[in-house]
């Protein structure tokens, strides 16, 4: 994720296609040093069964800042070796603890120095990124001042979902009207119909949604192309697409409607301002047009 200052002084986040850059607290290592470990996410977060399973220093920092109320809001993530781009570079992600509390989201790591590395108060949270590609998962929380990001093995996905869903419901403001949209000319493909009916898109089981679906053709016969689904529920704008060069999984971006102050099209991108953070999303023209129509 690359962050720059926009001309108007707001933080701007441009979403990458391939690279997953190193965090400031990750440690560079040689191929030889990482050879005995899987070059990716070899371990996965777990919800501790007892408070004693959380490093004492992490619990002290996160409990105060995030307002942790139960163990299900805490995820212990063992260290792993991962690549960050198409080069041979490898980095060690240190032992980490993520807390999704009732006041804030925070991340603690034990290296290079033990301590809190990033945190966002819920009142400042602007968007959530939720990427799943086969066994690779990346979960990111964004504000105008920065982000909190973890990578994990998606075998642990079910243990993350209750706290993530609870967070989205905390962020959701009052339900807002959902515009009536003409029915799609053809039914959604199975994968996308599943997502359209899921809590990932609806937030609540009985929620009404408006949506637009489009498929971008591949640049060649070997290129699978990419499908895009944009949905509006009473409390969120949810954008999903196929991961880059893959049909397995989904790349989701979720923005609370109560935090959105501006939506416009600029340079063929959808430009969204949420809690003073500016996000520029690349999507199909019909989806960009729908977003502006729904939210302007």
Backbone torsions as a table, in degrees:
resi	resn	phi	psi	omega
1	UNK	NA	128.6	179.3
2	UNK	-107.7	132.5	-178.9
3	UNK	-118.8	128.3	177.1
4	UNK	-131.4	164.7	173.9
5	UNK	-87.5	129.6	176.0
6	UNK	-74.7	160.4	-179.6
7	UNK	-55.8	-29.6	-178.6
8	UNK	-88.9	7.7	175.4
9	UNK	91.6	-7.2	179.7
10	UNK	-81.2	148.2	175.8
11	UNK	-64.5	142.3	179.3
12	UNK	-125.5	137.0	-179.6
13	UNK	-121.3	118.7	175.2
14	UNK	-105.3	127.4	-174.9
15	UNK	-83.0	131.5	-176.3
16	UNK	-77.2	158.9	176.2
17	UNK	-87.8	-43.8	-172.2
18	UNK	-124.9	-54.5	-170.5
19	UNK	-63.5	146.5	175.7
20	UNK	-126.8	83.2	-167.1
21	UNK	-62.8	157.3	-180.0
22	UNK	-70.2	147.5	174.0
23	UNK	-84.2	161.7	-179.3
24	UNK	-60.6	-29.7	-175.9
25	UNK	-94.0	-1.6	176.7
26	UNK	-79.3	152.7	-171.1
27	UNK	-111.2	124.3	177.9
28	UNK	-65.8	144.8	176.1
29	UNK	-145.8	157.7	179.9
30	UNK	-80.5	164.7	176.0
31	UNK	-58.9	-38.6	-179.2
32	UNK	-65.4	-41.2	-179.9
33	UNK	-64.1	-33.3	-178.3
34	UNK	-96.9	5.1	-172.4
35	UNK	-64.2	-28.5	-176.9
36	UNK	-84.0	-0.4	-179.2
37	UNK	-120.4	155.2	177.2
38	UNK	-65.7	129.8	-178.5
39	UNK	-79.9	78.5	-177.5
40	UNK	170.1	-141.4	178.7
41	UNK	-103.0	100.2	-174.2
42	UNK	-88.7	-17.6	-178.2
43	UNK	-126.1	175.2	-176.0
44	UNK	-145.6	156.9	-177.6
45	UNK	-70.2	153.5	175.8
46	UNK	-134.9	147.8	173.1
47	UNK	-84.3	119.9	-177.3
48	UNK	-64.1	148.1	178.6
49	UNK	-85.7	-20.2	179.7
50	UNK	-140.2	151.4	178.5
51	UNK	-59.6	-29.6	-177.5
52	UNK	-67.3	-16.9	179.9
53	UNK	-79.5	-10.1	178.0
54	UNK	-92.5	131.4	177.2
55	UNK	-50.5	133.6	-173.3
56	UNK	-57.4	-42.0	-178.9
57	UNK	-65.2	-38.5	179.0
58	UNK	-66.2	-44.6	-178.6
59	UNK	-62.6	-40.9	-179.3
60	UNK	-63.3	-44.6	-178.2
61	UNK	-69.4	-48.2	-173.6
62	UNK	-74.2	-35.1	-178.0
63	UNK	-64.6	-39.6	-179.8
64	UNK	-71.9	-45.7	-174.6
65	UNK	-75.7	-43.8	-171.9
66	UNK	-91.6	-15.6	-174.9
67	UNK	61.9	63.1	177.4
68	UNK	-73.2	131.1	-178.4
69	UNK	-111.9	-22.3	-178.3
70	UNK	-152.9	161.2	-177.1
71	UNK	-62.7	-29.0	-179.0
72	UNK	-65.0	-10.2	178.2
73	UNK	-92.3	1.4	-175.1
74	UNK	-120.0	139.0	179.8
75	UNK	-133.2	121.6	179.2
76	UNK	-95.2	124.1	-173.0
77	UNK	-118.5	107.5	179.5
78	UNK	-63.8	156.0	-177.0
79	UNK	-67.2	154.6	-178.0
80	UNK	-153.1	160.7	175.3
81	UNK	-103.4	135.5	-180.0
82	UNK	-143.9	158.9	172.7
83	UNK	-92.3	155.6	-177.1
84	UNK	-116.0	-13.2	178.0
85	UNK	-161.6	-161.8	-176.2
86	UNK	-80.6	-4.4	178.8
87	UNK	-82.3	172.4	179.3
88	UNK	-75.9	2.1	-175.7
89	UNK	-62.0	140.7	177.7
90	UNK	-128.2	147.2	176.6
91	UNK	-132.8	148.0	174.3
92	UNK	-94.5	123.2	170.3
93	UNK	-88.0	115.3	-175.2
94	UNK	-70.1	167.6	173.9
95	UNK	-52.2	130.6	-173.4
96	UNK	-134.2	157.5	173.8
97	UNK	-133.4	122.3	176.7
98	UNK	-103.4	135.4	174.7
99	UNK	-122.4	129.2	174.3
100	UNK	-111.7	85.1	-172.5
101	UNK	-91.3	-176.4	-180.0
102	UNK	-83.6	-11.4	177.5
103	UNK	-111.8	-32.5	-173.6
104	UNK	-160.4	165.9	170.5
105	UNK	-107.7	134.1	-178.3
106	UNK	-144.4	154.9	179.6
107	UNK	-129.7	128.6	176.7
108	UNK	-116.6	139.5	173.5
109	UNK	-132.0	157.9	-178.2
110	UNK	-91.3	-7.4	178.6
111	UNK	-140.7	159.2	-6.0
112	UNK	-62.8	-30.9	173.0
113	UNK	-126.1	136.1	177.7
114	UNK	-60.5	133.3	177.3
115	UNK	157.6	173.3	175.6
116	UNK	-67.6	129.7	179.1
117	UNK	-103.6	-26.2	-179.6
118	UNK	-162.1	149.0	177.7
119	UNK	-158.8	149.3	178.5
120	UNK	-138.3	125.1	172.2
121	UNK	-68.1	142.7	-177.1
122	UNK	-60.5	-31.5	179.8
123	UNK	-67.6	-17.6	179.7
124	UNK	-102.2	-7.4	-174.1
125	UNK	-68.0	131.5	-173.6
126	UNK	-109.1	-29.4	-176.8
127	UNK	-165.9	160.8	177.4
128	UNK	-126.6	132.9	174.1
129	UNK	-108.4	131.1	-175.4
130	UNK	-135.9	96.7	-174.3
131	UNK	-107.8	132.2	175.9
132	UNK	-134.9	119.6	177.2
133	UNK	-132.6	102.9	-175.9
134	UNK	52.3	-116.6	-178.1
135	UNK	-90.9	0.2	-179.1
136	UNK	-96.6	128.1	175.2
137	UNK	-127.8	140.9	173.3
138	UNK	-134.4	126.9	-178.8
139	UNK	-122.2	123.3	-176.7
140	UNK	-129.4	143.4	177.3
141	UNK	-122.0	134.4	-171.0
142	UNK	-126.3	142.7	171.4
143	UNK	-134.9	178.3	179.3
144	UNK	-66.6	-19.4	-176.6
145	UNK	-102.7	-6.5	-179.7
146	UNK	161.2	-155.6	-174.7
147	UNK	-152.5	159.7	171.1
148	UNK	-123.2	123.5	-174.8
149	UNK	-135.2	136.5	171.2
150	UNK	-126.5	155.7	170.8
151	UNK	-121.1	143.3	-173.8
152	UNK	-155.9	162.8	174.0
153	UNK	-79.5	127.1	-173.6
154	UNK	-70.3	-2.8	169.6
155	UNK	-56.8	-28.9	-178.5
156	UNK	-91.1	10.5	-174.4
157	UNK	-55.7	-42.1	-176.4
158	UNK	-63.2	-31.0	-179.9
159	UNK	-74.3	-21.4	178.5
160	UNK	-85.0	-30.9	-169.1
161	UNK	-61.0	-43.1	-178.4
162	UNK	-60.1	-44.6	-179.7
163	UNK	-68.1	-37.1	179.2
164	UNK	-66.6	-42.7	178.7
165	UNK	-65.8	-40.5	177.8
166	UNK	-62.2	-38.7	177.8
167	UNK	-63.2	-46.8	-179.9
168	UNK	-59.1	-38.5	179.4
169	UNK	-70.2	-32.7	175.2
170	UNK	-65.9	-37.4	-177.4
171	UNK	-75.2	-24.3	-174.4
172	UNK	-68.0	128.7	174.1
173	UNK	-83.9	-164.1	177.7
174	UNK	-58.9	146.3	178.3
175	UNK	-61.9	134.7	178.9
176	UNK	-113.7	157.7	-178.8
177	UNK	-60.0	145.8	174.3
178	UNK	-108.6	122.5	-176.4
179	UNK	-64.0	147.2	175.0
180	UNK	-74.9	130.8	179.8
181	UNK	-122.5	145.0	177.1
182	UNK	-61.5	145.0	179.0
183	UNK	-61.7	144.9	178.0
184	UNK	-63.4	147.1	-177.8
185	UNK	-65.3	-30.9	179.9
186	UNK	-136.5	152.3	-179.2
187	UNK	-65.1	154.2	178.3
188	UNK	-67.6	145.6	171.3
189	UNK	-56.2	156.8	-172.2
190	UNK	-52.2	-49.6	-177.7
191	UNK	-57.3	-45.1	-174.3
192	UNK	-78.8	-28.0	172.9
193	UNK	-66.6	-38.7	177.0
194	UNK	-60.0	-47.4	179.7
195	UNK	-63.7	-40.6	-177.8
196	UNK	-63.3	-26.9	179.5
197	UNK	-92.5	-7.1	-172.6
198	UNK	-86.4	167.7	176.4
199	UNK	-67.9	-22.1	177.5
200	UNK	-58.8	-37.7	-179.5
201	UNK	-95.5	-38.6	-172.0
202	UNK	-91.5	-23.9	-175.8
203	UNK	70.2	-43.8	176.9
204	UNK	-128.6	141.7	-171.7
205	UNK	-55.9	-37.5	-174.8
206	UNK	-95.3	11.8	-176.0
207	UNK	-70.3	140.6	172.1
208	UNK	-85.7	140.9	178.1
209	UNK	-130.7	154.8	164.9
210	UNK	-110.4	143.1	-179.2
211	UNK	-148.5	158.9	172.1
212	UNK	-135.7	137.6	-178.4
213	UNK	-126.3	139.6	177.9
214	UNK	-150.4	154.3	177.2
215	UNK	-123.5	126.5	177.2
216	UNK	-89.1	126.1	-179.7
217	UNK	-66.5	152.2	177.3
218	UNK	-72.6	157.2	-179.5
219	UNK	-74.3	-17.7	-179.8
220	UNK	-151.1	175.9	179.6
221	UNK	-63.9	-29.5	179.7
222	UNK	-81.3	-17.1	-178.7
223	UNK	-85.3	122.5	-176.1
224	UNK	-73.0	-14.4	-173.4
225	UNK	79.1	-169.7	-175.0
226	UNK	-150.7	132.8	177.4
227	UNK	-97.1	147.5	-177.6
228	UNK	-132.0	135.7	175.4
229	UNK	-129.8	121.9	176.2
230	UNK	-113.7	129.1	-177.3
231	UNK	-134.7	148.1	176.1
232	UNK	-123.3	118.3	172.2
233	UNK	-105.6	176.7	-175.2
234	UNK	-59.3	-16.8	-174.3
235	UNK	-130.5	-3.8	-176.4
236	UNK	-146.7	154.6	163.4
237	UNK	-104.6	126.1	-176.2
238	UNK	-124.1	124.1	-179.9
239	UNK	-119.2	123.3	178.7
240	UNK	-123.0	148.3	173.8
241	UNK	-151.5	162.3	173.0
242	UNK	-62.0	141.1	173.4
243	UNK	-60.6	156.5	-179.1
244	UNK	-58.6	126.8	177.5
245	UNK	60.3	29.5	179.3
246	UNK	-155.4	148.0	172.8
247	UNK	-105.8	1.0	-175.3
248	UNK	-98.3	107.7	-179.1
249	UNK	107.0	-166.9	-179.2
250	UNK	-156.4	151.1	177.0
251	UNK	-111.2	108.6	-174.9
252	UNK	-110.4	143.2	177.3
253	UNK	-133.5	123.0	-170.5
254	UNK	-122.3	127.0	-178.5
255	UNK	-126.2	122.6	176.2
256	UNK	-64.4	131.4	-178.8
257	UNK	-62.4	-33.6	-178.0
258	UNK	-66.4	-18.7	-179.0
259	UNK	-94.6	-12.1	-175.3
260	UNK	-78.9	126.7	177.9
261	UNK	-112.9	-17.8	-178.9
262	UNK	-157.3	139.5	174.7
263	UNK	-137.6	127.3	178.2
264	UNK	-155.7	165.8	177.8
265	UNK	-100.9	128.8	179.7
266	UNK	-143.0	125.2	177.4
267	UNK	54.1	42.8	178.1
268	UNK	65.9	16.9	177.1
269	UNK	-118.8	152.4	171.9
270	UNK	-86.4	120.7	-175.4
271	UNK	-105.4	112.5	-177.4
272	UNK	-116.9	131.4	171.9
273	UNK	-107.1	122.1	-178.5
274	UNK	-133.8	122.2	-178.0
275	UNK	47.8	42.2	177.2
276	UNK	73.1	-1.1	173.2
277	UNK	-94.4	140.7	-176.9
278	UNK	-111.1	126.6	-179.0
279	UNK	-117.4	134.4	179.5
280	UNK	-116.3	111.9	-173.5
281	UNK	-111.1	129.4	176.3
282	UNK	-87.2	120.2	179.1
283	UNK	-151.1	170.6	-178.0
284	UNK	-63.5	148.1	-176.3
285	UNK	-55.6	-41.5	-177.8
286	UNK	-65.7	-27.4	176.5
287	UNK	-76.1	-40.4	176.5
288	UNK	-60.0	-44.9	-179.5
289	UNK	-62.2	-40.2	-179.7
290	UNK	-64.7	-42.0	-179.1
291	UNK	-60.8	-44.4	179.8
292	UNK	-66.4	-39.9	179.9
293	UNK	-64.3	-41.3	-178.0
294	UNK	-69.7	-38.1	-167.2
295	UNK	-108.1	-13.0	-178.8
296	UNK	-72.4	NA	NA
